[in-house]
Amino acid sequence: MSAKGVHIEAPEGRLGVLLVGLGAISTTVIAGVEAIRRGLGKPIGSLTQMGTIRLGKRTENRVPRIADFVPLAGLDDLVFGAWDIFPDNGYEAAVEAGVLEKQLLETLRPELEAIRPMKGVFDPRYVKRLHGTHIKEGRTKADLARQLIDDIQRFQEENRVDRLVMVWCGSTEGHMTPGAVHQSLEAFEAGLEANDIEIPSSMVYAYAALSMGIPFANGAPNLTVDVPALLELAEQRQAPVCGKDFKTGQTLMKTILAPGLKARMLGLSGWFSTNILGNRDGEVLEDPESFKTKEQSKLSVLEHILQPHLYPDLYEGFHHQVRINYYPPRGDNKEGWDNLDIFGWLGYPMQIKIDFLCRDSILAAPLVLDLALFLDLARRAGMHGIQEWLSFYFKSPMTLPELYPEHDLFIQLMKLKNTLRYLRGEEQITHLGIEYYEAD
């Protein structure tokens, strides 16, 4: 590492944040940022806004705010745009989502009403429980991609934004594995022209963004950008990408608790998880194919953290089961129940039970903000391709094919902060600390 760090262009001008989907998460992000600008709330949950970073030795007492350490775009410089398959403006969509209090929404009403979604790219074959009315029409998927590019260019001109990022906040698509059309950019572009069934709507958005060199984050467990063809395009256009699936409720708890069990060498016989939620996400996940996509994302976490192949006496054959139930009365206030059957000294059994009454979009909103700001930072620092240092935000982090994903929340945070130190030419923190106790 160079002692001088990496050259980072200044965040001059305005940053356009393009959100795919103007539902519960996106409206909570937009309304939240506007409320914070006005001093009506605090950005709780946002690492970029509230987090600090230790520099050098503990004795140096250098602990700046992350926002003061790396050059991030300011909240006043953000301009939001969105696509959706329903025509409701930002205010109407936020009221329908029911996440934020009506009084706050009324205060922010003019700004939210100004967010009018562009027509979405949508095919009900990939999300079977939704039936949109505000949808683009095109002869081919290539035509739809060109329409998205036109939308982006128009948004940039009309709002006088200097840089852009795109974040998928849309619904979970049906389960898909990489096919022949995903193996190269040439094959993918031919597939767009041929309306290949293996190119879902999310990939059309990702293709449009990456074609313009726009960073892309995937907040759902969809395959989307995690295929060779779109990673080739990201490298070609020098665009950073990251994903998949925002780490919010139950999986957040797993990536906190499982590392603790492993650190103390406590065994696990089984982990049963069930959820009830009543928002659009819950409705979509009623479809078995969409649920399978989500299930794959949620199930992979424990296997990678606990590493049963290395600790067979503790974790080999543990039972992991996940259920998600659509329960409309609960709305966005998801409830996750977990039962852990663990064992300790001499194999004696114990249990842990968790009842997490969370607010899904309240937990997701700060992640969207952080990802937008960090992806913009990465672009200005010349970083492109998979941004593994942003694994902290995802249930199913993207990595190179030869690498296993790191799911431990605390290792992920260390990776993120060490990346920021690297960018600014600061020493990496290893927490060895032996130098404090060695004699001169």
C-alpha positions in Angstrom: 0.0 0.0 0.0 1.2 3.5 -0.9 1.7 5.6 2.2 -0.1 8.4 0.3 -3.3 6.4 -0.3 -5.4 6.5 -3.4 -6.3 9.6 -5.4 -10.0 10.3 -4.9 -11.8 12.9 -7.0 -13.7 15.5 -4.9 -17.5 15.0 -4.7 -18.2 18.2 -6.6 -21.7 18.9 -7.8 -24.9 16.8 -7.3 -25.3 13.1 -6.9 -28.3 11.5 -8.5 -29.6 8.4 -6.6 -31.7 6.3 -8.9 -33.9 3.7 -7.0 -35.6 0.8 -8.8 -38.9 0.5 -7.0 -40.7 3.3 -5.2 -42.1 1.2 -2.4 -41.6 1.0 1.3 -37.8 1.1 1.3 -37.3 3.8 -1.3 -39.9 6.2 0.1 -38.5 5.7 3.6 -35.0 6.6 2.3 -36.2 9.7 0.4 -38.4 10.9 3.2 -35.8 10.2 5.8 -33.1 12.1 4.0 -35.4 15.1 3.6 -36.3 14.9 7.3 -32.7 14.8 8.3 -31.9 17.8 6.1 -34.5 19.7 8.0 -33.4 18.6 11.4 -36.5 16.6 12.0 -34.7 13.3 12.7 -31.2 11.7 13.0 -29.6 9.3 10.5 -29.6 6.4 13.0 -28.3 3.2 11.5 -26.1 5.0 8.9 -22.4 4.3 9.1 -21.6 7.1 6.8 -23.5 9.7 8.9 -22.9 8.5 12.4 -19.9 6.1 12.3 -16.3 6.8 13.4 -13.1 5.2 12.4 -10.0 4.7 14.6 -6.7 5.8 13.0 -3.2 4.7 14.2 -2.6 3.4 17.7 -5.0 3.7 20.5 -2.7 6.0 22.3 -3.0 8.6 19.5 -6.7 9.1 20.1 -7.5 9.8 16.5 -11.1 8.8 15.9 -12.7 11.0 13.3 -16.2 10.6 11.9 -16.2 8.6 8.7 -17.9 11.5 6.9 -15.0 13.7 7.9 -12.3 11.1 7.0 -13.3 10.3 3.4 -14.8 12.7 0.9 -18.4 11.6 0.7 -21.3 13.5 -1.1 -23.3 15.5 1.3 -27.0 14.9 2.0 -27.8 18.3 0.5 -26.3 17.3 -2.8 -28.5 14.2 -3.2 -31.2 14.1 -5.9 -33.5 11.2 -6.0 -35.2 9.5 -8.9 -37.1 6.2 -9.2 -38.9 3.8 -11.4 -42.0 1.8 -10.4 -44.7 -0.3 -11.9 -47.4 1.7 -10.2 -47.9 5.5 -11.0 -48.1 6.7 -7.4 -45.9 9.6 -6.5 -43.5 9.5 -3.6 -46.1 10.8 -1.1 -48.9 8.5 -2.3 -46.5 5.5 -2.2 -45.2 6.4 1.3 -48.8 6.6 2.6 -49.6 3.2 1.0 -46.4 1.7 2.5 -47.4 2.8 6.0 -43.9 2.9 7.4 -43.7 6.5 8.5 -46.1 8.5 10.5 -48.7 10.5 8.6 -47.8 13.7 10.4 -44.2 13.5 9.2 -45.3 12.6 5.6 -47.6 15.7 5.6 -44.7 17.9 6.6 -42.6 16.4 3.7 -45.5 16.2 1.3 -44.3 18.7 -1.4 -40.9 17.1 -1.7 -42.4 13.6 -1.8 -45.0 14.5 -4.4 -42.2 15.8 -6.6 -40.9 12.3 -6.9 -42.9 10.9 -9.8 -41.7 7.4 -10.9 -40.7 6.7 -14.4 -42.4 3.7 -16.0 -40.8 0.4 -14.9 -39.5 -2.5 -16.8 -41.5 -5.5 -15.6 -42.4 -9.0 -16.6 -44.8 -11.0 -14.3 -43.0 -14.2 -15.2 -40.3 -13.2 -12.8 -42.5 -11.7 -10.0 -45.8 -13.5 -10.2 -47.7 -11.9 -7.3 -47.5 -8.3 -8.7 -49.5 -6.8 -11.6 -48.2 -3.4 -12.5 -50.0 -0.7 -14.5 -47.1 1.7 -15.1 -44.9 -0.4 -17.4 -42.7 0.3 -20.4 -43.5 -1.4 -23.7 -40.8 -2.5 -26.1 -40.3 -5.0 -28.9 -37.2 -6.5 -27.2 -35.4 -6.3 -23.9 -32.7 -4.4 -25.7 -35.3 -1.8 -26.6 -36.3 -1.6 -22.9 -32.7 -1.1 -21.9 -32.4 1.8 -24.3 -35.6 3.3 -22.9 -34.0 3.1 -19.4 -30.8 4.8 -20.7 -33.0 7.5 -22.2 -34.7 7.9 -18.7 -31.3 8.2 -17.0 -30.0 10.8 -19.5 -33.2 12.8 -19.2 -33.1 12.7 -15.4 -29.4 13.8 -15.4 -30.2 16.8 -17.7 -33.4 17.9 -16.0 -31.9 17.7 -12.5 -28.4 18.9 -13.4 -26.7 16.0 -11.6 -23.0 15.4 -12.1 -22.8 11.8 -11.0 -25.2 8.9 -10.6 -25.6 5.6 -8.7 -28.4 3.0 -9.0 -29.8 0.8 -6.2 -32.2 -2.0 -6.8 -35.0 -1.7 -4.2 -37.5 -3.8 -6.1 -39.1 -7.1 -5.4 -37.4 -10.5 -5.3 -37.5 -12.3 -8.6 -37.9 -16.0 -9.1 -34.9 -18.3 -8.5 -32.5 -18.4 -11.4 -29.0 -20.0 -11.9 -26.5 -18.6 -14.5 -27.1 -19.9 -18.0 -25.3 -19.7 -21.4 -26.7 -16.2 -22.0 -24.9 -14.9 -18.8 -21.5 -16.2 -19.7 -20.2 -13.3 -21.8 -21.3 -9.7 -22.7 -21.6 -10.7 -26.3 -24.0 -13.5 -25.5 -25.9 -11.3 -23.1 -26.4 -8.5 -25.6 -27.6 -11.1 -28.2 -30.0 -12.4 -25.5 -31.4 -8.9 -25.0 -32.2 -8.6 -28.7 -33.7 -12.1 -28.7 -35.8 -11.6 -25.6 -34.1 -14.4 -23.8 -36.2 -15.8 -21.0 -33.1 -16.0 -18.7 -32.7 -12.2 -18.7 -35.1 -10.9 -16.0 -36.1 -7.3 -15.5 -33.4 -6.6 -12.8 -30.7 -7.5 -15.3 -32.1 -5.0 -17.9 -31.8 -2.3 -15.3 -28.3 -3.4 -14.3 -27.2 -3.5 -18.0 -28.6 0.0 -18.6 -26.7 1.4 -15.6 -23.4 -0.3 -16.2 -23.5 0.6 -19.9 -23.3 4.2 -18.7 -20.6 3.5 -16.1 -23.1 4.0 -13.3 -22.4 2.1 -10.0 -25.0 -0.5 -9.2 -26.1 -2.1 -5.9 -28.5 -5.0 -5.7 -30.6 -4.9 -2.6 -32.5 -8.2 -3.4 -31.3 -11.8 -3.6 -31.9 -11.8 -7.4 -29.0 -13.0 -9.6 -29.0 -9.6 -11.4 -25.5 -8.3 -11.7 -23.8 -11.4 -10.3 -23.1 -13.0 -13.7 -19.9 -13.0 -15.9 -21.6 -10.9 -18.6 -22.5 -8.0 -16.4 -19.3 -8.2 -14.4 -17.5 -8.0 -17.8 -19.5 -4.9 -18.6 -18.7 -3.4 -15.2 -15.0 -3.9 -15.8 -15.3 -2.5 -19.3 -17.1 0.7 -18.1 -15.1 1.0 -14.9 -18.2 0.8 -12.7 -18.3 -0.6 -9.1 -21.0 -3.2 -8.3 -22.1 -4.9 -5.1 -24.9 -7.1 -3.7 -26.9 -9.1 -2.8 -29.9 -8.7 -0.5 -30.0 -6.0 2.1 -29.0 -7.4 5.5 -31.8 -6.1 7.8 -33.8 -8.2 10.3 -33.4 -11.9 11.0 -30.2 -12.4 9.0 -28.6 -9.4 10.7 -29.2 -11.2 14.0 -27.7 -14.4 12.7 -24.5 -12.6 11.6 -24.2 -11.1 15.1 -25.0 -14.2 17.1 -23.4 -17.0 15.0 -19.8 -15.4 15.3 -20.3 -15.3 19.1 -21.2 -19.0 19.3 -18.2 -19.9 17.1 -15.8 -17.6 19.1 -16.8 -19.4 22.3 -16.7 -22.9 20.6 -20.3 -23.5 21.5 -22.1 -26.2 19.4 -25.2 -25.8 17.3 -27.8 -28.6 16.8 -30.4 -26.6 15.0 -31.6 -23.0 14.1 -35.3 -22.6 13.3 -36.4 -19.2 11.9 -39.8 -18.0 10.9 -41.1 -14.6 9.9 -44.4 -12.8 9.5 -44.6 -9.7 7.4 -47.4 -7.9 5.5 -45.7 -5.5 3.1 -45.3 -6.0 -0.7 -42.2 -8.0 -0.1 -44.2 -10.5 2.0 -46.8 -10.7 -0.7 -44.2 -11.4 -3.4 -42.5 -14.1 -1.3 -45.8 -16.0 -1.2 -44.7 -17.2 -4.7 -42.6 -20.4 -4.3 -40.0 -19.3 -6.9 -39.5 -15.9 -5.3 -39.3 -17.5 -1.8 -36.7 -20.0 -3.1 -34.5 -17.0 -4.2 -34.8 -15.5 -0.7 -34.4 -18.8 1.1 -31.1 -19.5 -0.7 -29.8 -16.1 0.4 -30.9 -16.6 4.1 -29.7 -20.2 4.4 -26.1 -19.7 3.2 -25.2 -17.4 6.1 -24.7 -20.0 8.9 -22.8 -22.5 6.8 -20.2 -19.9 5.9 -19.8 -18.5 9.4 -19.7 -21.7 11.3 -17.6 -23.7 8.8 -18.8 -27.3 9.8 -16.0 -28.8 7.7 -13.5 -27.3 10.1 -15.5 -27.9 13.3 -17.4 -31.1 12.8 -17.9 -31.8 16.5 -19.7 -28.5 16.9 -21.6 -27.9 13.7 -21.6 -30.9 11.4 -25.2 -31.7 10.3 -26.9 -28.8 12.2 -30.5 -28.3 11.1 -31.3 -24.9 9.6 -34.8 -24.1 8.6 -36.3 -20.8 7.4 -40.0 -19.9 6.9 -41.6 -16.6 5.7 -45.3 -16.0 6.1 -47.3 -13.3 4.5 -49.6 -11.7 7.1 -51.2 -8.5 5.9 -52.2 -7.0 9.3 -48.5 -6.7 10.2 -47.6 -4.4 7.3 -43.9 -3.4 7.2 -43.4 -4.3 10.9 -41.9 -7.7 10.4 -41.6 -10.1 13.3 -38.9 -12.8 13.3 -38.8 -15.7 15.7 -35.7 -17.8 16.2 -35.1 -20.9 18.2 -31.5 -22.0 18.6 -30.6 -25.4 20.0 -27.0 -25.2 21.2 -24.8 -27.3 23.4 -21.8 -26.7 25.6 -19.3 -28.4 27.9 -19.7 -32.2 27.7 -22.4 -31.8 25.2 -25.1 -30.5 27.6 -28.0 -28.8 25.7 -29.2 -25.2 26.0 -31.5 -23.0 24.1 -31.6 -19.4 22.9 -34.9 -17.8 21.8 -35.2 -14.5 20.0 -38.3 -12.5 19.1 -37.3 -9.5 16.9 -40.1 -7.1 16.2 -38.4 -5.0 13.6 -39.4 -2.5 11.0 -38.0 -3.8 7.8 -37.7 -0.5 5.9 -36.5 1.4 8.9 -33.5 -1.0 9.0 -33.0 -1.0 5.2 -33.2 2.8 4.6 -29.7 3.7 6.1 -28.2 0.8 4.1 -29.4 2.3 0.9 -28.0 5.7 1.8 -24.6 4.3 2.8 -24.4 2.2 -0.4 -25.2 5.1 -2.6 -22.5 7.3 -0.9 -19.9 4.5 -0.7 -20.4 3.4 -4.3 -20.0 7.0 -5.4 -16.8 7.2 -3.4 -15.6 4.0 -5.0 -16.2 5.4 -8.5 -14.3 8.6 -7.7 -11.4 6.5 -6.3 -11.1 4.5 -9.5 -12.5 1.3 -8.0 -14.6 -1.0 -10.3 -16.1 -4.4 -10.4 -17.1 -6.3 -7.3 -16.8 -4.2 -4.1 -16.4 -7.0 -1.5 -15.6 -4.4 1.2 -19.4 -3.5 1.1 -20.3 -7.1 2.2 -21.3 -5.5 5.5 -24.6 -4.5 4.0 -25.7 -7.8 2.4 -27.1 -11.2 3.3 -25.4 -12.9 0.3 -22.2 -10.9 -0.5 -20.8 -10.9 -4.0 -17.2 -12.2 -4.3 -14.9 -13.5 -7.0 -15.8 -17.1 -7.9 -12.8 -18.6 -6.2 -13.5 -16.8 -2.9 -16.1 -17.8 -0.3 -18.1 -14.9 1.0 -17.4 -13.5 4.5 -20.6 -13.3 6.5 -19.3 -12.4 10.0 -20.7 -8.9 10.6 -17.6 -7.9 12.7 -15.1 -9.1 10.1 -17.2 -7.4 7.4 -17.0 -4.1 9.4 -13.2 -4.5 9.8 -12.9 -5.1 6.1 -14.9 -1.9 5.3 -13.0 0.3 7.7 -9.6 -1.1 6.6 -10.6 -0.3 3.0 -11.3 3.3 4.0 -7.9 3.4 5.8 -6.3 2.1 2.6 -7.9 4.7 0.4 -6.5 7.5 2.7 -3.1 6.0 3.2 -3.6 5.1 6.9 -2.2 2.0 8.6 -4.5 -1.1 8.6 -5.8 -2.0 12.1 -5.1 -5.6 13.0 -5.9 -5.3 16.8 -2.6 -7.2 17.6 -1.7 -4.6 20.2 1.5 -6.4 21.3 3.6 -3.3 20.6 2.0 -1.6 23.7 3.6 -4.3 26.0 7.0 -4.7 24.4 10.0 -3.1 26.0 11.9 -0.5 24.0 
